[in-house]
Amino acid sequence: MGALKSLIEKGRIWIKLSNKERSLFLQALVLLPLVALLLRLYGLQRTQAALILWTEPTSSEPSKVQVPLIIATAQMVQSAARYSKLWTNCLKKSLVLWYLLRCQGIAAQLQIGARLEQGQFLAHAWVEYQGFVVGDYQDVPQHYTRLDRLNSELNRYIALL
């Protein structure tokens, strides 16, 4: 009986979503395992380069219309990630969010940072737009040192394509 109630509740939530939100959710649901596979086969730089090739040029100018779209995209990626736990970590979620934003013409940046904590190397990936963290805690950049070198190497790689 509990499973039926859960299914009914999920159906009610699905009905309340806009067509755009449903589309974003389904795209994220498909992209999470695809990105996981690409990362395993080709690594981060080639995966990100491939995703860039699959998107239109993005606008760096913010608009009021983008804010709700950015929030909805982040929420749908987070929701899809709950159903794709096998395929999901911060890097995969961030790559999917970054890609979906770029597909909508939003010039988001993928950020990767690292830190040492009690002798352990920790890394984290997140997405930023116009200096604001999207879909993660706003103070994430304060806890990790960005690996900017990675971004410059990716730009050199893309320039060679």
NUZA-817340 format. One line per 4 residues: number of its first residue (from 1); for each residue x, y, z of N, C-alpha, C, O, CB. Coordinates in steps of 0.2 Angstrom, whole numbers, plus 2048, in hexadecimal, padded with zeros to 3 digits. Glycine has a CB too. Layout:
NUM> X Y Z X Y Z X Y Z X Y Z X Y Z | ...
END
This chain:
1> 804 7FA 800 800 800 800 804 806 800 803 80B 7FD 7FB 800 806 | 80A 806 803 80E 80C 804 811 80E 7FD 812 813 7FB 814 80B 809 | 813 808 7F9 816 809 7F2 810 80D 7EE 812 811 7EA 818 803 7EF | 80A 80B 7EE 805 80E 7EA 804 815 7EC 803 819 7E8 7FE 80A 7EC
5> 804 817 7F3 803 81E 7F5 809 822 7F2 808 827 7EF 803 81E 7FC | 80F 81F 7F2 815 822 7EF 814 824 7E8 816 829 7E5 81B 81E 7F1 | 812 81F 7E4 811 81F 7DD 80C 824 7DB 80D 828 7D7 80F 818 7DA | 806 824 7DF 801 829 7DE 804 830 7E0 802 835 7DC 7FB 828 7E3
9> 808 831 7E5 80B 838 7E6 80F 83A 7E1 80F 840 7DF 80E 837 7ED | 813 836 7DE 818 837 7D9 814 839 7D3 816 83E 7CF 81D 831 7D7 | 80F 836 7D1 80A 838 7CC 807 83F 7CC 807 842 7C8 805 832 7CB | 805 840 7D3 803 847 7D4 808 84C 7D3 807 852 7D0 800 848 7DB
13> 80E 84B 7D5 814 850 7D4 815 850 7CC 816 856 7CA 81A 84D 7D7 | 815 84B 7C9 816 84B 7C1 811 84F 7BE 813 853 7B9 816 844 7BF | 80B 84E 7C0 805 852 7BC 806 85A 7BE 805 85E 7B9 7FF 850 7BF | 809 85C 7C3 80A 863 7C5 810 866 7C1 810 86C 7C1 80B 864 7CC
17> 814 862 7BF 81A 865 7BB 818 868 7B4 813 865 7B1 81F 85F 7BA | 81B 86D 7B2 81A 870 7AC 81D 86B 7A7 821 866 7A8 81D 877 7AB | 81B 86C 7A0 81E 868 79B 826 869 79B 82A 864 79A 81B 86A 794 | 828 86F 79C 830 870 79C 833 86C 7A1 838 869 7A0 831 878 79C
21> 830 86C 7A7 833 868 7AD 833 861 7AC 838 85E 7AD 82F 86A 7B3 | 82E 85E 7A9 82D 857 7A7 833 856 7A2 836 851 7A3 827 855 7A4 | 834 85A 79D 839 859 798 840 859 79B 844 855 79A 838 85E 792 | 841 85E 79F 848 85E 7A3 849 858 7A7 84E 855 7A7 848 865 7A7
25> 844 856 7AB 845 850 7AF 846 84A 7AB 84B 846 7AC 83E 84F 7B3 | 843 849 7A5 844 843 7A1 84B 843 79E 84E 83E 79D 83E 842 79C | 84D 849 79C 853 84A 799 859 848 79E 85E 845 79C 854 851 796 | 858 84B 7A4 85D 84A 7A9 85D 842 7AB 862 83F 7AC 85B 84E 7AF
29> 857 83F 7AB 857 838 7AC 85B 834 7A7 85E 82F 7A9 850 835 7AC | 85B 836 7A1 85E 832 79C 866 834 79C 86A 830 79B 85B 834 795 | 867 83B 79D 86E 83D 79D 872 83B 7A2 878 83A 7A1 86E 845 79D | 870 83A 7A8 874 837 7AE 878 831 7AC 87E 831 7AD 870 836 7B4
33> 874 82C 7AA 878 826 7A8 87D 827 7A2 882 824 7A2 874 820 7A7 | 87A 82B 79D 87E 82C 797 885 830 799 88A 82E 797 87A 830 792 | 884 835 79D 88A 838 7A0 88F 834 7A4 895 834 7A3 888 83E 7A4 | 88C 82F 7A8 890 82B 7AC 894 826 7A7 89A 825 7A8 88C 826 7B0
37> 891 824 7A2 894 81F 79D 89A 823 799 89F 821 799 88F 81D 798 | 898 829 797 89D 82D 793 8A3 82F 798 8A9 82F 796 89A 834 791 | 8A2 830 79E 8A7 832 7A3 8AC 82C 7A4 8B2 82C 7A4 8A5 834 7AA | 8A9 826 7A4 8AD 820 7A5 8B1 81E 79F 8B7 81C 79F 8A8 81A 7A7
41> 8AE 81F 799 8B1 81D 793 8B6 823 791 8BC 821 78E 8AC 81D 78D | 8B5 829 792 8B9 82E 78F 8BC 833 793 8C0 837 791 8B5 832 78A | 8BA 833 79A 8BC 838 79F 8B9 83F 79E 8B4 840 79A 8C4 839 79D | 8BA 843 7A3 8B7 849 7A4 8B8 84E 79E 8B3 851 79B 8B9 84D 7AA
45> 8BE 84F 79C 8BF 854 797 8BB 852 790 8B8 857 78D 8C6 855 795 | 8BC 84C 78E 8B9 84A 788 8B1 84A 788 8AE 84C 783 8BB 844 785 | 8AF 848 78E 8A7 848 78F 8A5 84F 78F 8A0 851 78B 8A6 845 796 | 8A8 854 792 8A6 85B 792 8A6 85E 78B 8A2 862 789 8AA 85F 797
49> 8AC 85C 788 8AD 85F 781 8A7 85C 77C 8A4 860 778 8B3 85D 77E | 8A5 856 77D 8A0 853 779 899 856 77B 895 858 776 89F 84B 77A | 898 858 781 892 85B 783 891 862 780 88C 865 77E 891 85B 78B | 897 865 780 897 86C 77D 896 86C 776 892 870 773 89E 86F 77E
53> 898 867 772 897 866 76B 88F 865 76A 88D 867 764 89B 861 768 | 88C 862 76F 885 861 76E 880 867 770 87A 866 76F 883 85B 772 | 883 86C 772 87F 872 774 880 878 76F 884 878 76B 880 874 77B | 87B 87C 76F 87B 883 76C 880 888 770 881 887 775 874 886 76B
57> 882 88D 76C 886 892 770 881 895 775 87B 896 774 888 897 76B | 884 897 77B 880 899 780 881 8A1 781 886 8A4 77F 883 896 787 | 87C 8A4 784 87C 8AB 786 87F 8AC 78D 87D 8A9 791 875 8AE 785 | 884 8B1 78D 886 8B2 794 882 8B8 797 884 8BA 79D 88E 8B5 793
61> 87E 8BB 794 87A 8C0 796 874 8BD 79A 870 8BA 798 877 8C5 791 | 873 8BF 7A1 86E 8BC 7A5 867 8C0 7A3 867 8C6 7A1 86F 8BD 7AC | 862 8BC 7A4 85B 8BF 7A3 857 8BD 7A8 858 8B7 7AC 858 8BD 79C | 851 8C0 7A9 84D 8BE 7AF 849 8B8 7AD 848 8B4 7B2 847 8C4 7B0
65> 849 8B6 7A7 845 8B0 7A5 849 8AA 7A7 847 8A4 7A9 844 8B0 79E | 850 8AB 7A7 855 8A5 7A9 854 8A3 7B0 855 89D 7B1 85C 8A7 7A7 | 853 8A7 7B5 853 8A5 7BC 84F 89F 7BD 851 89A 7C0 852 8AB 7C0 | 848 8A0 7BB 844 89A 7BD 846 894 7B9 845 88E 7BC 83C 89C 7BB
69> 848 895 7B3 84A 88F 7AF 850 88C 7B2 851 885 7B2 84C 891 7A8 | 855 88F 7B4 85B 88D 7B8 859 889 7BE 85B 883 7BF 860 892 7BA | 854 88C 7C2 852 888 7C8 84E 882 7C6 84F 87D 7C9 84D 88D 7CC | 84A 882 7C1 846 87C 7BF 84B 877 7BD 84A 871 7BE 841 87E 7BA
73> 850 879 7B9 854 874 7B6 858 870 7BC 859 86A 7BC 859 877 7B1 | 85B 874 7C0 85E 871 7C6 85A 86D 7CA 85C 867 7CC 861 877 7CB | 854 86F 7CB 84F 86A 7CF 84E 864 7CB 84D 85E 7CE 848 86E 7D0 | 84D 864 7C5 84B 85E 7C1 851 859 7C0 850 853 7C1 849 860 7BA
77> 857 85C 7C0 85D 858 7C0 85E 854 7C7 85F 84F 7C7 864 85C 7BF | 85D 858 7CC 85D 855 7D3 858 850 7D4 859 84B 7D7 85C 85B 7D8 | 852 851 7D1 84C 84C 7D2 84E 846 7CE 84D 840 7D0 846 84F 7CF | 851 847 7C8 853 841 7C4 858 83D 7C7 859 837 7C7 855 843 7BD
81> 85D 841 7CA 862 83D 7CE 860 839 7D3 863 834 7D5 867 843 7D1 | 85A 83A 7D6 858 836 7DC 856 82F 7D9 856 82A 7DC 852 839 7DF | 854 82F 7D2 852 829 7CF 858 825 7CC 857 820 7C9 84D 82A 7CA | 85E 828 7CC 864 826 7C8 86A 825 7CD 86F 827 7CB 865 82A 7C2
85> 868 823 7D3 86E 823 7D8 874 81F 7D6 87A 821 7D7 86B 821 7DE | 873 81A 7D2 879 816 7CF 87D 81A 7CB 883 819 7CB 876 810 7CB | 87A 81F 7C7 87E 823 7C2 880 82A 7C5 883 82E 7C1 87A 824 7BC | 87E 82C 7CB 87F 832 7CD 884 834 7D2 885 830 7D7 878 835 7D0
89> 888 839 7D1 88C 83C 7D6 88C 844 7D4 889 846 7CF 893 839 7D6 | 890 848 7D8 890 84F 7D7 892 851 7D0 890 855 7CD 894 852 7DC | 897 84D 7CD 89A 84F 7C7 895 84D 7C1 894 851 7BD 8A0 84B 7C5 | 892 847 7C2 88D 845 7BC 887 84A 7BD 884 84C 7B7 88A 83E 7BD
93> 884 84C 7C3 87E 850 7C3 880 857 7C1 87C 85A 7BD 87C 851 7CA | 886 859 7C2 888 860 7C0 889 860 7B9 887 865 7B5 88F 862 7C4 | 88C 85B 7B6 88D 85B 7AE 886 85B 7AB 885 85F 7A6 891 855 7AC | 881 857 7AD 87B 857 7AA 877 85E 7AB 874 861 7A6 876 852 7AE
97> 878 861 7B1 875 868 7B2 878 86D 7AE 875 871 7AA 875 86A 7BA | 87F 86D 7AD 882 871 7A9 880 870 7A2 87F 875 79E 88A 870 7AA | 880 86A 7A0 87E 869 799 877 86B 797 875 86F 792 87E 861 797 | 872 86A 79C 86B 86C 79B 86A 873 79B 866 876 797 866 869 7A0
101> 86E 877 79F 86E 87E 79F 870 881 798 86E 885 795 872 881 7A5 | 876 87E 796 879 880 790 874 87F 78A 874 883 785 880 87C 78E | 870 879 78A 86C 878 785 866 87D 784 863 87E 77F 868 871 786 | 865 880 78A 860 886 78A 863 88D 789 860 892 78A 85C 885 791
105> 869 88D 787 86D 893 786 86F 897 78C 871 89D 78B 868 898 782 | 870 893 791 872 896 797 87A 895 798 87B 88F 799 86E 894 79E | 87E 89A 799 885 899 799 887 897 7A0 88A 89B 7A4 889 89F 797 | 886 891 7A2 888 88F 7A9 88F 88C 7A9 891 88A 7A3 883 889 7AC
109> 892 88C 7AE 899 889 7AE 89A 883 7B3 897 883 7B9 89E 88F 7B1 | 89D 87E 7B1 89E 878 7B5 8A4 87A 7BA 8A9 87C 7B7 89F 872 7B1 | 8A4 879 7C0 8A9 87B 7C5 8AB 874 7C8 8A7 870 7CA 8A8 880 7CA | 8B2 873 7C9 8B4 86D 7CD 8B9 870 7D2 8BD 874 7D0 8B7 868 7C8
113> 8B8 86E 7D8 8BD 870 7DD 8BF 86A 7E1 8BD 865 7E1 8B9 875 7E2 | 8C4 86B 7E5 8C7 866 7E9 8CA 869 7F0 8CB 86F 7F0 8CD 863 7E6 | 8CA 865 7F5 8CD 867 7FB 8D0 861 7FF 8CE 85B 7FD 8C8 86B 800 | 8D4 862 804 8D7 85D 808 8D3 85E 80F 8D3 863 812 8DE 85E 809
117> 8D0 858 811 8CD 859 818 8CF 853 81C 8CE 84D 81A 8C5 859 817 | 8D3 854 821 8D6 84F 825 8DA 849 821 8D9 843 822 8D0 84B 829 | 8DE 84C 81D 8E2 848 819 8DF 844 813 8E2 841 80F 8E5 843 81D | 8D8 846 812 8D4 843 80D 8D3 848 807 8D2 84E 808 8CE 840 80F
121> 8D4 846 801 8D3 84A 7FB 8CC 849 7F9 8C9 844 7F8 8D8 848 7F5 | 8C8 84F 7F9 8C1 84F 7F8 8C0 854 7F1 8C4 859 7F1 8BD 852 7FE | 8BC 852 7ED 8BB 856 7E7 8B3 857 7E6 8AF 852 7E9 8BE 853 7E1 | 8B1 85C 7E3 8AA 85D 7E2 8A9 861 7DC 8AD 865 7DA 8A7 861 7E8
125> 8A3 860 7D8 8A2 863 7D2 89B 867 7D3 896 864 7D7 8A1 85F 7CC | 89A 86D 7D0 894 871 7D1 894 875 7CB 898 876 7C7 894 875 7D7 | 88E 878 7CA 88D 87D 7C4 88C 884 7C7 888 885 7CC 886 87A 7C0 | 88E 889 7C3 88D 890 7C5 88A 893 7BF 88C 892 7B9 894 893 7C7
129> 886 898 7C0 884 89D 7BB 885 8A4 7BE 882 8A6 7C3 87D 89B 7B9 | 888 8A8 7BA 889 8AF 7BC 88C 8B0 7C3 88A 8B4 7C7 883 8B3 7BB | 890 8AB 7C5 893 8AB 7CC 88F 8A8 7D2 891 8A8 7D7 894 8B2 7CE | 889 8A6 7D0 884 8A2 7D5 884 89B 7D4 884 898 7CE 87D 8A5 7D4
133> 885 897 7D9 884 890 7D9 87D 88E 7D7 879 890 7DA 887 88D 7E0 | 87D 889 7D3 876 887 7D1 875 87F 7D3 87A 87B 7D1 875 887 7C9 | 870 87E 7D6 86F 877 7D8 873 874 7DE 873 86E 7DF 86F 873 7D2 | 876 878 7E1 87B 876 7E7 87B 87C 7EC 878 881 7EB 882 874 7E4
137> 87F 87A 7F2 87F 87F 7F7 883 885 7F4 888 885 7F1 882 87D 7FD | 881 88B 7F6 884 892 7F3 88B 892 7F6 88F 896 7F3 880 898 7F5 | 88D 88F 7FC 894 890 7FE 898 88B 7FC 89E 88A 7FF 893 890 806 | 897 886 7F7 89B 881 7F5 8A2 884 7F3 8A7 881 7F5 898 87E 7EF
141> 8A2 889 7EF 8A9 88C 7ED 8AD 88E 7F2 8B3 88E 7F2 8A8 892 7E8 | 8AB 88F 7F8 8AF 891 7FE 8B2 88B 801 8B7 88C 805 8AA 895 803 | 8AF 885 800 8B2 87F 803 8B7 87B 7FE 8BA 877 801 8AC 87B 805 | 8B7 87D 7F8 8BB 87A 7F3 8BF 87E 7EF 8BD 884 7EE 8B7 875 7EF
145> 8C6 87C 7EE 8CA 880 7E9 8C8 87E 7E2 8C9 878 7E0 8D1 880 7EB | 8C7 883 7DE 8C5 881 7D7 8CB 87F 7D3 8D0 881 7D4 8C2 887 7D4 | 8C9 87A 7CF 8CF 877 7CA 8CE 87B 7C4 8CC 878 7BF 8CE 870 7CA | 8D0 881 7C4 8D0 886 7BE 8D4 883 7B8 8D3 884 7B2 8D2 88D 7BF
149> 8D9 880 7BA 8DE 87D 7B5 8DA 878 7B1 8DB 878 7AB 8E4 879 7B8 | 8D6 874 7B3 8D2 86F 7B0 8CE 873 7AA 8CD 871 7A4 8CD 86B 7B4 | 8CB 879 7AC 8C7 87D 7A7 8CB 87F 7A1 8C9 87F 79C 8C3 882 7AA | 8D1 881 7A3 8D5 884 79E 8D8 87E 799 8D8 880 793 8DC 888 7A1
153> 8D9 879 79C 8DB 873 798 8D5 871 793 8D6 86F 78D 8DD 86D 79C | 8CF 871 796 8C9 86F 792 8C8 874 78C 8C7 872 786 8C3 86F 796 | 8C9 87B 78D 8C9 880 788 8CE 87F 783 8CD 880 77D 8CA 887 78B | 8D4 87D 785 8D9 87B 780 8D7 875 77B 8D8 875 775 8E0 87A 783
157> 8D4 870 77F 8D2 86A 77B 8CD 86C 776 8CD 869 771 8D0 865 780 | 8C8 870 778 8C2 872 774 8C5 876 76E 8C3 875 768 8BD 876 778 | 8CA 87A 76F 8CD 87E 76A 8D0 879 764 8D0 87B 75F 8D2 883 76D | 8D2 873 766 8D5 86F 762 8D0 86B 75D 8D2 868 758 8DA 86A 765
161> 8CA 86B 760 8C5 867 75C 8C3 86B 755 8BF 868 752 8BE 867 760
END
